[in-house]
Amino acid sequence: MSPHATSPQFLDTWSPDRTHWLELPAHRSSVSIARRSTTMWLTAWRMPAELCADAVLLVSELATNAVRHTLGTRFLCGVGLVAEGCLRLEVHDHDRTGRGLPRCEPGPDDEGGRGLLLVEQLSQAWGVDRSTLTGGNAVWATLAD
């Protein structure tokens, strides 16, 4: 599905035992912490291995974008089990400039620039909204097994 699809409510309104948040500094090393935390949460929820792998990859891409392309010094990473076998991933930055996410068309030899293409291909739906938690961007994606 394309970006800006209708976004269900943010994870802050879901049940706390089915939602986990992590606030991290906007440093490259935080991306690996976000991946490990997501793996831990999904393992505890006994999610299928393929769904876990896709979710961890998407969290990695969204967290990387928050670190590389926004002006914030911190970001929030959220993972929620919103229905049986259905996950919602969110990364909220603190960038209030309204710039949104960079859209680029990477060339065949470019080493980067494909993160949102991966998000689009792996998720059922994804989008970007204004975060009610940080005032910055909230990039979200949903996955199901």
N, C-alpha and C positions, 0 to 999 in steps of 0.2 A: 504494500500500500504506500502511497506517496506521503510526503511530509504534510503536516498540517491537517491530517485526518482528525476527525472529531476525537478530542481527548477526554477519556473518562476522568473522574476526579483524581486529584493528586493523592499519592500514598499517605499523606499526613492524615487522611480521614479514614484509613483502614485500620483494622484490628491490630493492636500492638504485638500480639503473639504471632502474627502472620506478616509483619513488616519489620524490617531492620534498616536503621540509618547509621551512617558513618560520616563524620565531618573530618575532612582532611585538608592539609595545606596544599596549595596549588604548586606542588613540586613533582617532578618526574617520578620520584621514588614512591609517591602516593598511589600511583596507578597499580603497582604490584600489590600494595596493601588492599586496595579496592578489589582486585582479582581474588586474593586469598580469602578475604572476608565473604565475598559472594559465594565462593566455593564452599566455605564452611556453612553458611546459611542454607544453601541448596542441598547440601549433604544431610543436614539435620532434618530437612523437610522430605528427604528421600526422593528427590527429583530424579528422573531418568538421566543417565550419563550424557546422552546426546543433547538434551535440553540444557543440562548444566554447562556443557562445553560451549554451546551457542550463547548462553547468558553471560558467561565469564568473558567471552570474546567481545560481546556488545558493551558490557560494563567497561572493559579495557578501552575500547574505542571512544566511548562517551567521556570517560574520565580523562583520557589523553586530550580530547578536544577542549575540555574545561581548563586543563593546564596550559595548553599551547596557544589557544586562540581567544582567551578572554583576559580581562584586566583584573579579575578578582584574585585575592590572596588565599582564599579557601574555597572549597566546594563541598556539597552534600551528595552522597551516593546512597540511593535507596533501592531496596529490593523488596518486593511484596508478592505474596502468594494470594492473588486476588480471586481465584476460583480454583477448583480442583484441576491441577495440571496446567494452570495458567499463571504466568509471572508478569509482573510489571517492573521495569527497570527505570530509574530516574537518576539523572545527574543535574543538580541545581548549582549554577555558579552565582557569583555576586556582581557580575558585570552589568551595571545599570545603564550602559551607553546606548543600548537598543540596537547594537550592531548585528546581533544574531550570529549565526554560524557561517563560516566561510563556505561558499560553494565553489568548487573547482572541478575542472575536467582534467584529471591527471593523464599525462602521456604514457605510452607503453614502457618507457624507461624510467619514469619517476618512481622514487622509493616511497613516497607517501601520497596522501591525498585521497585515499580510497575508504576511509573510515565510515563515512556516511553511506557510501555505496554498500558496504557490508551490512550496516544497520538496516538499510532498506531491503536487502535480499533476505536476511535472516529473520526479520520480525514480521509479525502479522500486521502490525500497524506501528507507526512512530510519528513523532512530531516535536515541535518546539513551541513552547508557550512561555508567558511571563510567569516567573515563580512567585507564588504567594508566600513562600518561606524565606526567600532571599532578596526578592526584587529584581533578580537577574534573569537569566535564561533557565528554563527547565526543559531539558531534552529527555524524552521518554520513549520507551519501546515496550511492546507486549510480545510475549512468546507463549506458545502452548505446545504440549507434547502430542 
